[in-house]
């Protein structure tokens, strides 16, 4: 399965709202832990190491440009 880089969320605004709500009233440490747990849950859902490595590379390359 190749990494999907085109928009693929069926309700992106609703997801963003749910993500922001999940972080509401958390300390910065709790927020970081939430993000880490969410990443691991979603990585498990993807399941393919090659796709996850490509996603990591894409995410990191975006940081270098910023």
Contact map, one row per residue, 1 for C-alpha under 8 A:
111000000000000000000000000000000000000000000001001000000000000000
111100000000000000000000000000000000000000000000001000000000000000
111110000000000000000000000000000000000000000000001001100000000000
011111110000000000000000000000000000000000000000000000000000000000
001111100000000000000000000000000000000000000000000000000000000000
000111110000000000000000000000000000000000000000000000000000000000
000111111000000000000000000000000000000000000000000000000000000000
000101111100000000000000000000000000000000000000000000000000000000
000000111111000000000000000000000000000000000000000000000000000000
000000011111000000000000000000000000000000000000000000000000000000
000000001111111000000000000000000000000000000000000000000000000000
000000001111111100000000000000000000000000000000000000000000000000
000000000011111110000000000000000000000000000000000000000000000000
000000000011111111000000000000000000000000000000000000000000000000
000000000011111111100000000000000000000000000000000000000000000000
000000000001111111110000000000000000000000000000000000000000000000
000000000000111111111000000000000000000000000000000000000000000000
000000000000011111111100000000000000000000000000000000000000000000
000000000000001111111110000000000000000000000000000000000000000000
000000000000000111111111000000000000000000000000000000000000000000
000000000000000011111111000000000000000000000000000000000000000000
000000000000000001111111000000000000000000000000000000000000000000
000000000000000000111111110000100100000000000000000000000000000000
000000000000000000011111110000000000000000000000000000000000000000
000000000000000000000011111000000000000000000000000000000000000000
000000000000000000000011111111100000000000000000000000000000000000
000000000000000000000000111111100000000000000000000000000000000000
000000000000000000000000011111110000000000000000000000000000000000
000000000000000000000000011111111000000000000000000000000000000000
000000000000000000000000011111111100000000000000000000000000000000
000000000000000000000010011111111110000000000000000000000000000000
000000000000000000000000000111111111000000000000000000000000000000
000000000000000000000000000011111111100000000000000000000000000000
000000000000000000000010000001111111110000000000000000000000000000
000000000000000000000000000000111111111000000000000000000000000000
000000000000000000000000000000011111111100000000000000000000000000
000000000000000000000000000000001111111110000000000000000000000000
000000000000000000000000000000000111111111000000000000000000000000
000000000000000000000000000000000011111111100000000000000000000000
000000000000000000000000000000000001111111110000000000000000000000
000000000000000000000000000000000000111111111000000000000000000000
000000000000000000000000000000000000011111111100000000000000000000
000000000000000000000000000000000000001111111110000100000000000000
000000000000000000000000000000000000000111111110000000000000000000
000000000000000000000000000000000000000011111110000000000000000000
000000000000000000000000000000000000000001111111001100000000000000
000000000000000000000000000000000000000000111111100100000000000000
100000000000000000000000000000000000000000000111111100000000000000
000000000000000000000000000000000000000000000011111110000000000000
000000000000000000000000000000000000000000000001111111000000000000
111000000000000000000000000000000000000000000101111111100000000000
000000000000000000000000000000000000000000100111111111110000000000
000000000000000000000000000000000000000000000000111111111000000000
001000000000000000000000000000000000000000000000011111111100000000
001000000000000000000000000000000000000000000000001111111110000000
000000000000000000000000000000000000000000000000000111111111000000
000000000000000000000000000000000000000000000000000011111111100000
000000000000000000000000000000000000000000000000000001111111110000
000000000000000000000000000000000000000000000000000000111111111000
000000000000000000000000000000000000000000000000000000011111111100
000000000000000000000000000000000000000000000000000000001111111110
000000000000000000000000000000000000000000000000000000000111111111
000000000000000000000000000000000000000000000000000000000011111111
000000000000000000000000000000000000000000000000000000000001111111
000000000000000000000000000000000000000000000000000000000000111111
000000000000000000000000000000000000000000000000000000000000011111
